Amino acid sequence: MKSFIKTILTLFFSVLRDKVKKNNVIIFSGTDNYSYNGNSRYLYEHLSREHKYDVYWYTKSNQVKNHLALNKFKFLSLSNPFKLIITALRAKIVINDGDSYFNIFKICDSKDTYKISLFHGYGPKTTIAAKDDDNTRALRINRINKFDYINYTSPYLANNISKTIFGIPSHKAKILGFPKNDNFFNKDIINKKIYDKSFCKDLFANFTRDSKVILYTPTWRPYKYNLPLLDLSGFNVDDFNNFLKKNNLFFVYSVHSVRKPSELLGNTDRIKLINKSYPLYDTNEMMLESDILLNDYATTSVEFSILDRPQVFCMPDYDKYCKRKGFIEDYKNTIPGKAAESYDSLMKIFKEILGNSENYTLSFNNQRKNLLEKYYNLENYNSIDNCSKFLSNIINGDVSK
C-alpha cells in the first residue's frame, strides 16, 4: 500500500513540480540523512547566517534537528510533511555532498530546480570500481550526471577526470573548492584546534594537554572486509592500547557509511569508534585536532596534506583493492607517508614520528606537493565565497543550465 501511494504521489507531483514558481529556496543534504557534516554543512551554515536566501537542511536525525533548532537554523524533516513538500516545490537549488540529492517524490527533478553536488573528496582513488559490470557502471555515471553542476578542487580533476571517468560535460564541471577545508588555511583556527582539542577532551576522560591524537580514516571496499588495521600481521589490540597509553596517545576512527567492515576494534580507554551515536561529528574538525593521520586509500590524505602533518598508511589488501577498485595512478608512489607492512613496522613508524615529526613530514614533502597540485588547488582557500558567488549567479538568473 505504501509503495502504491508513493507512486501515485510521484505521478501527481511530476505534473505539479514545473508549475510552481521557484524562488530563493536552497535545500541542503549530506551524504546520508542522519549525519551533519561535510561541504554542505559549512556552506549551509554560512548562508544561514547571511540571511540572503531561504536556506534549509534536510535530516532524519532528531539530534541534528535539536542542534539546528538550538542554533536557529532552518531544517526540513518527515515530521512536518506539508512544510517539506511545499518547500521542495519552491526550491530553486538543491545541494548535496555526494551523488544523490534531496528529491522527495522526485519533486526536485523539476527543470527549474538546479541540482549541485559539492562532493566530499577527491584523490587517486576517484574511479568507478574496475570490476563493476557495465550496468552498474552506467547507473553510477547516470546518477552523477543528473546533477546540473559538480564541484571540483583542481583543473586536473575538472578538465580530465570528470570527462574520462564520469563522462561529465565541460559546462557542468566547476572548480569551487571544498568549503569544509577553508579552516585549513586559517592559522588562528589551526593553532587553536590543535592546542584545545576540545572534541577529544570530551571523548576521553583521561585526555591531557600533552596528549596526541591519531585519526584513522579507512575507506570502504567493493568487497567484504575487516577493519584493515586488524589484518596487519601481528596486530594485537591489547598491545596497541598499551602502546597508546605509554606514549600518551589516543586513537579515534570512523568507518565509511557505504559499506562497513565486518569486524571492528572495540572501544577502550584509548580507542574510540565514531558511529551513528555522533551525528554531529565532523571529520574535518577532527583532522584539525589530530597530530597523525592513519589512512589507506581515503581522500582524507589529500585534505590532511594541506595541514602538512605526518601520515601513515595501512594497506594490507592493496593488491586486492587495486584489482577490484583501481586507482587513477600508481597509488604507492603518491602517498605522503610510510606504509606499514606489519604491526611491528607500524609501531616503528609511529615511534619515528613521535621522535621527530617535522623530519618525518619533510621527507615526504615532494609527494605531498604533487598530491595537492593534482587534487587540491591551494588557491581554493576561500571556497565558501566561491560557492556563494556561484549560487548568487543562479538565483539572479545569470547562470543557465
Order of alpha helices (4+ residues) and beta strands (2+ residues): alpha-beta-alpha-beta-alpha-beta-alpha-beta-beta-alpha-beta-beta-alpha-alpha-beta-alpha-beta-beta-alpha-beta-alpha-beta-alpha-beta-alpha-alpha-alpha-alpha
